[in-house]
Amino acid sequence: MKSRLGATYVRIYDTLCGQHPNLKPWHFQWLDSVYFISDLAEVLPTLRGMVLDVGCGNKPYKQLLSNASAHVGIDVTMGDDVDYVITASEPWPFEDSHFDNIVATQVMEHVADYEFVLGEVRRTLKPGGCAVFTFPFLYNEHGAPDDYQRFTVHKAKTLLADFEVESVRHQGGIGSTITILILNWMDASLNLTFPGRIAKALLLPVSIPLHFFMNLTGWLVDRIDRTNEFYSNVMVCYRSPPSTPPQSTDDQSTCDKP
């Protein structure tokens, strides 16, 4: 529970720096989302029909699902935008082959029994349907104690081994990865104590330009990183096996292809 001072700081910071998914370049987590949101903005508008949003929270990407006929959200905690509250390791309240597409953004690292969730994805996704997953790779622990694993792009390709992998994206590079970790460490360190939180508030006029400079530097360093080994996040588009020979895709959803 935030104190009155903490709530005031958050309101001021959000006004100046934006809120997810619309962060400004001087937000300390801008590099954490700039590649991620850009890639989602390409893929999610291609999804049509009924879309299941796993771990939906407040459905921050609902505007990107502009061509979906229905956007159904499930989560383990209640919320204004959560359509169904589910229990971990219990079947989802949907029939087999119920959804045209499934989206799971930054969720799988928080799932203790992720094989069970993958099984529910297989069960509830229609044949030929699209599943879009994103998850962190080089990133600090968060959401403790429910933070269980990280996935490389190579592991990501095998999560739904019976599905076709239509595209895999490395998100970020050495510059943004280092910058994200440093800025998250600075924020977490200041939040540990009351004096630190006071200093964080008082230093806001200095921290905003500092964060902008660090974000810009990290983004520029990414331009010269060609290793594809120091990414902070992964996005994968899978296609479930068709039950019949492929037909025209004019009326089907499509994941982006590289």
N, C-alpha and C positions, 0 to 999 in steps of 0.2 A: 504494500500500500504506500503510495507516494505521499510525502508530506505536502503541506500547502506550498512551501517554497519549491519543492521538487516539481509539483504540478505547474506552477507558474513558469519555472524554467523551461519545461517541456513545451508549454504553449508558445513562449517566446521563440524558442529554437525552431519549432515546427513552422512558425510564421516566417522566420527568416530563411530557413534552409529547406523547407518542403517536407512532405510526408511521403512514405512509401505508397505507391511506386513512383511518385513524382518528386524525386530528390534533386536538389540543385547542386552544382559542382562544388560548392563549399560545405556541403553536408559531409560529416566524417565517414559516412557509409556510402557515399556516391559511387565509388569504384566497385563496391560490393554489388551494385545493381545496374550499372550503366550497360554492361554487355548482356547481362541476364535479361533486362527489360527489352533491349533492342532485339534480341533473338526471339523472345516471346511475341513481340509485336509483329514479327514476320510469320510465325507459325500459327498462333491461336486464331487469327481471323480466317484461316483456311478450314477450321473445324466446323462441320455442319451437323445438324441433327441434335440428339440429346447428348450433353456433355456432363460427365461426372467429375467434380472437383474434389479430390481426396485431400483432407487436411485443409479445408477451404478458408478457415479463419473468417476474415471479413470480406472475402471474395475480392481481393485487390485488382484482379485481372478481368473482372466481368465485362468491362468496356471493350477488351480485346476480343472477347468471344462474340463478336458482332453478328456472326452468321449462324450461331447456334439457335436451335428452336427451343431449347430448354437448358438451363444451367443449374444443376443440382449439386449442392454442397454437403459434404459429410465431414465431421470432425469429432474428436474425443471430448471436446469441451463445448458447452453451450455458447451461443452468440447470436446476434441479431440476423446474421446472414447464413447461419448454419441451418440447413433444412432437416438433417437427420443427425442426431447424436449417436455415435456408435461406441461400442466397447471393444477394446483391444482383444484380438484373438477370437472374436465372435463374428459369425457370418454377417455380411452387410445385408440390409433389408430390401434386397432387390432380386428379381428373378434372373435366371441365367440369360445371357446375351441381351441384356436390357439397354445398354448404352452404345451409342455410335462411336463415342470417343471418351477417353479418360485422361485427366490431367492431374499430375502430382508434383507440385512445385515445392522444393526444399522441405520435403516431408520424410523421405525414406531414411535419412540419418537419425530420425527420432523414433523409428519403429523398432522395437526390440525383436519381434518375430516378423521380419520383413518377408520371409518366404511365404508366410500365411497371407500377407497383403498381396503379394504377387499372384498367389492362387486365386484370390478374390478378383483381381484385375482380369485374369484369364477367364474366370467364370462369368463375370458380368459384362464383359466387352463382346460386342457382336463380331462374328467372323468378318475379317477384312477391316476391322475398326482400328483406329489410331490411338496410341498411348504416348503421351508426352511427359517425360520425367525430367526433373532437374534436381541436382544435389551438389553439395560442396565437396571439394577435394582437399585443397590446402586452405584450411580455415580453422579458427580457434574454436574451442569448446563453447557451446551455447545451449540454452534451454536445459541446463543441468537440473536434475540428474538424467533426463531423457535425451541423451546424446550418445549414440551407440556405435556409429561406424562412418567411414568415409569411402568414396568410390572413385577409382581411377576410370578413365575412359574405357580401359580394357575390361575391367570388371563390369562396367555399365552395359557393355555389349552382351554380356552373358546372363544378365538378370532375368530376362525373358527369352531363354535360349530357343524356344520353339517359335518365336516371333521373328519377322524380318526386321533388321535394323535399317531404317531408311536414311537416318542421318545421325551423326554424333558431332557435337561441337565442344571444343575446349573454350572456356570463357575466362578471359584474362591472361596475363603473362607475369613475368618476374617483377615488373614495376608495380602493377596494381596489387599483386599478391602481397608483396612486402609492405606496401603502403597500407593496405587493409589491416594487416596484422598489427602494425605499429599504431595506427589510429584507434583500433579496437582495444589494444592494450592500454593506451593512454586513457581512454574513456573508462575502462573497467578499473584501472588503478585509482583514478580520482574518485570513483564512486564507492570505494571501499570504506572511506571515513567521512565523518561530517565536515571536518576542515577541508578535505579534498573536494567535497561537493560545493562548498562555499567558494573555494578557489576556482573551480570549474565555471561557476556562474560569473564571478568577477572577471575572469579571463576571456569571456565570450568575445569581446571586441577584438581580441588578439587571436583567439583560436580560429575564428571564421576565415580571416585571410590566410592563416597558416595552413588550414585544412585545404583551402583552394589551391595554394601553391603545391602542397604535397600531392593532392589528387592530380593536378595537371602534370607534375613531374612523373608520377607513376604511370599515367596514361601515355606520356611521350616515350618513356622507357619501354613500354609494351610494344611500341611501333618497331623496335629493333630486335625484339625477342622472337626468334624463329625456331626455338627448341620444341615448343608444344609440351614441355615437361614441368612448367611452373605455373600452371593454371590454377585458379581458385575454385572454379565451378565447372560443372558438366551438364549438357543438355542432350537428351537422346529422344529420338522419335522412333517408335516401334510400330509395326503393322501386324495385327493378329492374322493367323492363317485363315484363308478363305475356306468356306465349306463347300463351295461350288466353283467351277472354273471362272476366272475373272471376267467381269462384264465391263461395259462402259463406265468410266469413273466420273461422268458428267455430274451426277447427283450425289457423289460420295465426298466425304471429307478427305483432305489430303494433308499429310505432313510435308514440310518443306524437304527438298532434296538438295544435297550439296552441289 
